[in-house]
Amino acid sequence: MTGEETWYEFTEIKAIRGTESKTITSKQQQGWELVTQQEGRLRTTMTFRRPKPKPPWRLWAAVGAASVILAGILTAGVLLEDDSNASTTDTVAASSAEQSSPQSAPEREAEPSSSADPMICDGKLGGIPCKFGQTAIYSDTVRSGEVKLEITVGAPVEFTPSEDASTLYDRPLEPVSVYFPVTVKNTSPELAVGTIFGQATNAEQGETDIKFVSDGDIEGLAVAGVAGMPVGESISVKDGWTMTTLEGVEYRVKIDGLAGYSIKFTP
């Protein structure tokens, strides 16, 4: 590689349609450059790159010197092996047997392993969506203070609406009615929670045509202001929706409305 060449590292991000500009601005502030952008039905796939630091010349020199030293050691080892006698061979064999004995197993087992909790996701905007059943960890700082939430959304559960079921503006029910088990816990250090509400979508109707439905203990997720959720407490609801199909079903928890933050949960 010549001194004129540039090294790059690449990353790919899937952003919800309509949030591309926010994602691009955020990545550009981190030094990333947009390379490609491919729009899908619900998400836009974007590829970014940024220059990767070149290894300093001293590092290359050290590597070269180490290679020369290693070659010398290997050569000397070959010569010593030719002159070795049977007792030396036995000693080497015994040493190898000790290294491969079960006593060395605890050292191998002590290697660090991933401690990530598969039931926790960060739910960052433009990042990998959360899965149904996972808990998203949300944190933000607003004028009223620091906001911290733990949000868990379960997979949709189908139910048969009763005669008392109702929709917004009394719109007719669709063929499929489901509710999402949702739990939101306020772990903020002080009263700083804004508005929180849920929204279901699917591949056929998107977000605008799916209808909210309430029926008995099935109701909507809606938290308005700090009075609705004291610090350290949580709420659990069955957020009901009626739709044409469960194909491509997703659920979003929106914080502080359209100008705020949205955490997506998928199958």
C-alpha positions as CSV (number, residue, x, y, z in Angstrom):
1,M,0.0,0.0,0.0
2,T,1.4,3.4,-1.0
3,G,1.3,6.5,1.2
4,E,-1.4,8.0,-1.1
5,E,-4.0,5.3,-0.5
6,T,-6.9,5.7,2.0
7,W,-8.3,3.0,4.2
8,Y,-12.1,3.0,4.9
9,E,-14.4,1.2,7.3
10,F,-18.0,0.7,6.4
11,T,-21.3,0.3,8.3
12,E,-24.9,-0.4,7.1
13,I,-28.0,1.1,8.9
14,K,-31.7,0.5,8.3
15,A,-33.7,3.6,9.1
16,I,-37.5,4.0,9.3
17,R,-38.9,5.8,6.2
18,G,-39.0,9.5,7.0
19,T,-36.1,9.5,9.5
20,E,-33.3,9.2,7.0
21,S,-32.2,12.8,7.3
22,K,-31.9,12.5,11.1
23,T,-29.8,9.4,10.7
24,I,-27.6,10.9,8.1
25,T,-27.0,14.0,10.2
26,S,-26.1,11.9,13.2
27,K,-23.7,9.7,11.3
28,Q,-22.0,12.7,9.6
29,Q,-21.4,14.3,13.0
30,Q,-19.5,11.1,13.8
31,G,-17.3,11.4,10.7
32,W,-19.2,9.0,8.5
33,E,-19.9,9.7,4.8
34,L,-23.1,8.4,3.0
35,V,-22.2,6.0,0.2
36,T,-25.4,4.4,-0.9
37,Q,-29.1,4.8,0.0
38,Q,-31.8,2.2,-1.0
39,E,-35.4,2.8,-0.1
40,G,-37.7,-0.1,0.9
41,R,-41.4,-0.2,1.7
42,L,-40.9,0.5,5.5
43,R,-37.2,1.1,5.8
44,T,-34.3,2.7,4.0
45,T,-31.0,0.9,3.9
46,M,-28.0,3.2,4.0
47,T,-24.3,2.5,3.7
48,F,-21.7,4.8,5.3
49,R,-17.9,4.9,5.3
50,R,-15.2,6.9,7.0
51,P,-11.4,6.9,6.8
52,K,-9.6,4.4,8.8
53,P,-6.4,5.5,10.6
54,K,-3.3,4.2,8.9
55,P,-0.9,2.1,11.0
56,P,2.1,4.4,11.8
57,W,5.4,3.6,10.1
58,R,7.0,2.6,13.4
59,L,4.4,-0.1,13.8
60,W,5.3,-1.6,10.3
61,A,9.0,-1.3,11.3
62,A,8.4,-3.2,14.5
63,V,6.4,-5.9,12.7
64,G,9.3,-6.3,10.2
65,A,11.9,-6.5,13.0
66,A,9.8,-9.1,14.9
67,S,9.5,-11.2,11.8
68,V,13.3,-11.2,11.4
69,I,13.7,-12.2,15.1
70,L,11.1,-14.9,14.8
71,A,12.8,-16.4,11.7
72,G,16.1,-16.5,13.6
73,I,14.5,-18.3,16.5
74,L,12.9,-20.9,14.3
75,T,16.2,-21.5,12.5
76,A,18.0,-21.9,15.8
77,G,15.3,-24.3,17.0
78,V,15.7,-26.5,13.9
79,L,19.5,-26.7,14.5
80,L,19.1,-27.6,18.2
81,E,16.5,-30.2,17.4
82,D,18.9,-32.0,15.0
83,D,21.5,-32.1,17.8
84,S,19.1,-33.2,20.5
85,N,19.4,-36.7,22.1
86,A,16.7,-39.1,23.3
87,S,16.5,-37.6,26.8
88,T,15.7,-34.2,25.4
89,T,13.0,-35.7,23.2
90,D,11.5,-37.3,26.2
91,T,11.5,-34.0,28.1
92,V,9.8,-32.2,25.3
93,A,7.2,-35.0,25.0
94,A,6.5,-34.8,28.8
95,S,6.2,-31.0,28.6
96,S,3.7,-31.4,25.7
97,A,1.7,-33.9,27.6
98,E,1.4,-31.6,30.6
99,Q,0.3,-28.7,28.4
100,S,-2.5,-30.9,26.9
101,S,-3.6,-32.4,30.2
102,P,-6.9,-31.6,31.8
103,Q,-5.0,-29.2,34.2
104,S,-4.8,-26.6,31.4
105,A,-8.6,-26.8,30.8
106,P,-9.6,-24.3,33.5
107,E,-7.3,-21.7,31.8
108,R,-9.1,-22.2,28.5
109,E,-12.5,-22.1,30.2
110,A,-11.5,-18.8,31.9
111,E,-11.6,-17.0,28.5
112,P,-14.2,-14.2,28.6
113,S,-17.5,-14.9,26.9
114,S,-20.3,-12.6,25.9
115,S,-22.4,-11.5,28.8
116,A,-25.0,-9.6,26.7
117,D,-28.6,-10.3,27.8
118,P,-30.6,-11.5,24.8
119,M,-33.7,-10.1,26.3
120,I,-32.3,-6.5,26.3
121,C,-32.0,-4.2,23.3
122,D,-31.0,-0.6,23.0
123,G,-33.6,0.4,20.4
124,K,-31.5,3.2,19.0
125,L,-32.9,5.2,16.2
126,G,-31.7,3.8,12.9
127,G,-30.3,0.7,14.6
128,I,-31.4,-2.9,14.7
129,P,-35.1,-3.1,15.8
130,C,-36.1,-4.8,19.1
131,K,-37.8,-8.2,19.0
132,F,-41.1,-8.9,20.6
133,G,-40.5,-10.0,24.1
134,Q,-37.3,-7.9,24.5
135,T,-36.9,-4.9,26.8
136,A,-35.7,-1.7,25.2
137,I,-33.5,0.6,27.4
138,Y,-34.4,4.3,26.6
139,S,-32.3,7.2,27.9
140,D,-32.5,10.9,27.0
141,T,-31.9,14.3,28.5
142,V,-34.6,17.0,28.1
143,R,-35.3,20.4,29.6
144,S,-37.1,18.9,32.5
145,G,-34.3,16.5,33.4
146,E,-33.0,13.0,32.6
147,V,-35.5,10.5,31.2
148,K,-34.9,6.7,31.6
149,L,-37.4,4.1,30.6
150,E,-37.5,0.3,30.3
151,I,-40.0,-0.7,27.7
152,T,-41.1,-4.3,27.0
153,V,-43.5,-5.3,24.2
154,G,-44.8,-8.8,23.7
155,A,-45.9,-10.5,20.5
156,P,-49.5,-9.7,19.3
157,V,-52.3,-11.8,20.8
158,E,-55.4,-12.4,18.7
159,F,-58.8,-12.0,20.4
160,T,-62.4,-11.9,19.4
161,P,-64.0,-8.5,20.1
162,S,-67.1,-8.5,22.2
163,E,-70.3,-6.5,21.5
164,D,-68.9,-3.7,23.7
165,A,-65.7,-3.3,21.6
166,S,-65.2,0.2,20.2
167,T,-62.9,1.9,17.8
168,L,-62.0,5.6,17.3
169,Y,-64.9,7.4,15.6
170,D,-66.8,4.1,15.7
171,R,-65.1,2.8,12.5
172,P,-65.8,-0.8,11.6
173,L,-63.7,-3.7,12.9
174,E,-61.2,-5.4,10.6
175,P,-60.9,-9.2,10.1
176,V,-58.0,-9.5,12.7
177,S,-58.0,-8.0,16.2
178,V,-55.0,-8.2,18.4
179,Y,-53.5,-6.7,21.5
180,F,-49.9,-6.1,22.4
181,P,-48.8,-6.7,26.0
182,V,-46.8,-3.5,26.8
183,T,-45.0,-2.6,30.1
184,V,-43.3,0.7,30.6
185,K,-41.2,1.4,33.7
186,N,-40.0,4.8,34.7
187,T,-36.4,4.5,36.0
188,S,-35.7,8.3,35.7
189,P,-34.0,9.9,38.7
190,E,-36.8,12.6,38.7
191,L,-40.1,13.5,37.2
192,A,-39.2,13.9,33.6
193,V,-41.4,11.7,31.5
194,G,-43.3,13.3,28.6
195,T,-46.0,11.7,26.3
196,I,-45.8,8.0,25.4
197,F,-48.1,6.2,23.1
198,G,-48.2,3.0,21.0
199,Q,-48.8,2.5,17.2
200,A,-49.2,-0.8,15.4
201,T,-48.4,-1.2,11.7
202,N,-48.5,-4.0,9.1
203,A,-47.2,-4.6,5.5
204,E,-50.6,-4.0,3.9
205,Q,-52.0,-1.0,5.8
206,G,-49.0,0.8,7.1
207,E,-49.6,3.1,10.0
208,T,-52.5,5.3,8.9
209,D,-55.2,2.7,8.2
210,I,-54.9,0.4,11.2
211,K,-57.5,1.2,13.9
212,F,-57.2,1.3,17.6
213,V,-59.7,-0.9,19.5
214,S,-60.7,-1.0,23.1
215,D,-62.6,-3.9,24.7
216,G,-62.8,-4.5,28.5
217,D,-59.2,-4.6,29.8
218,I,-57.9,-4.0,26.3
219,E,-57.0,-0.4,26.0
220,G,-54.4,1.9,24.5
221,L,-50.9,2.8,25.6
222,A,-51.1,6.5,26.4
223,V,-49.0,8.4,29.0
224,A,-49.3,12.1,29.1
225,G,-47.0,14.2,31.3
226,V,-45.1,13.3,34.4
227,A,-48.2,12.7,36.6
228,G,-49.1,9.5,34.7
229,M,-46.0,7.6,35.8
230,P,-44.2,8.3,39.1
231,V,-40.5,7.6,39.4
232,G,-39.8,3.9,40.0
233,E,-43.3,2.8,39.0
234,S,-44.5,1.0,35.8
235,I,-47.7,0.6,33.8
236,S,-48.8,-2.5,31.9
237,V,-51.5,-2.4,29.3
238,K,-53.0,-4.6,26.5
239,D,-52.8,-2.2,23.6
240,G,-55.6,-3.3,21.1
241,W,-55.6,-2.9,17.3
242,T,-57.8,-4.2,14.5
243,M,-56.3,-4.8,11.0
244,T,-56.6,-6.7,7.8
245,T,-53.6,-9.0,8.3
246,L,-50.7,-9.8,10.6
247,E,-48.3,-10.0,7.8
248,G,-45.4,-7.7,8.4
249,V,-46.9,-6.6,11.8
250,E,-44.7,-4.3,13.9
251,Y,-45.2,-2.1,16.9
252,R,-43.7,1.3,17.8
253,V,-43.5,3.0,21.1
254,K,-43.4,6.7,20.4
255,I,-42.0,9.1,23.0
256,D,-42.9,12.8,22.9
257,G,-44.9,12.5,19.7
258,L,-43.9,13.0,16.1
259,A,-40.9,15.2,17.1
260,G,-39.6,12.7,19.6
261,Y,-38.2,9.2,19.6
262,S,-39.7,5.9,18.2
263,I,-38.7,2.4,19.3
264,K,-39.7,-0.4,17.0
265,F,-40.5,-4.0,17.9
266,T,-40.7,-6.7,15.3
267,P,-41.3,-10.5,15.2
